[in-house]
Amino acid sequence: MKIIALTNQKGGVAKSTSTLNIAAGLVMLKKKVLIVDLDPQASLTDFLGIPTEDSFDIYDVLTGNKNVNDVIVEKEGLSIIPSSIDWAEETLESDPYLLTNTFKDVAGYDFVLLDCPPHLGLLNLNALILADSIIIPIKSQIAPLKSLNKLFKAINGIKETFDKEINILGFLLTEFDSRTNLSKEVREIIAENFPDKLFKTPVRTNVSIAESISYNKSVLKYAPSSHGAEDYLKISKELIYRSKK
């Protein structure tokens, strides 16, 4: 079982969207996948149209009220541990191994994808310590690229404090438009500074991706012949290849 965190402290980089669609791609490739919504904004949970009222979620797991296997929801062929907007990570015990301890009973999956919050707090720290590797989604603009310094600082801090190597599985370019010099420039910068760490397939700007969310589906289910579905399926295949290295 490979545990992969999708993380970037910069919001608006299609992190939750990518988590959902990579998971859908992996399922299409006959992999058993669990996705975990660690974000108190509950974007991923909302994308799938999972009601959070009067139901259990990741907060109940992290506070010890429920076993991790008791809160898994099946939706659109995916297994997901939902989140909700009714809690804040500041209410959790300040334990960097909280996720590690609660996920020790999880088994039977090929991949566990962690959708991390868009800031470097307790849950991101827990996710980085738990994960075997991370994927860093980056919007094809300069500002998100510049914000990576904070993430790298956090990664180095974890290495020094917890003696944990953080393996970067890859950088994933989102909202990529090959017609613009800006998208090309961002791609070139990452390829030059992080050889072999850039996913070969960027996620092209595609209206079907946004539309699929309004229908509570992955783009692979909503528009299987779209550029968005094509890109995420290729990325899922590359993820499988990279995770074997």
Sequence and secondary structure as in RCSB ss.txt:
>XXXX:A:sequence
MKIIALTNQKGGVAKSTSTLNIAAGLVMLKKKVLIVDLDPQASLTDFLGIPTEDSFDIYDVLTGNKNVNDVIVEK
EGLSIIPSSIDWAEETLESDPYLLTNTFKDVAGYDFVLLDCPPHLGLLNLNALILADSIIIPIKSQIAPLKSLNK
LFKAINGIKETFDKEINILGFLLTEFDSRTNLSKEVREIIAENFPDKLFKTPVRTNVSIAESISYNKSVLKYAPS
SHGAEDYLKISKELIYRSKK
>XXXX:A:secstr
 EEEEE  SSSSSSHHHHHHHHHHHHHHTT  EEEEE  TT HHHHHTT   TT   HHHHHTTSS GGGS EEE
TTEEEE   SS  GGGS   TTHHHHHTTT  S SEEEEE  SS SHHHHHHHHH SEEEEEEESSHHHHHTHHH
HHHHHHHHHHHH     EEEEEEESB TTSHHHHHHHHHHHHHSTT B SS  B  HHHHHHHHTTS HHHH TT
SHHHHHHHHHHHHHHHHHT 
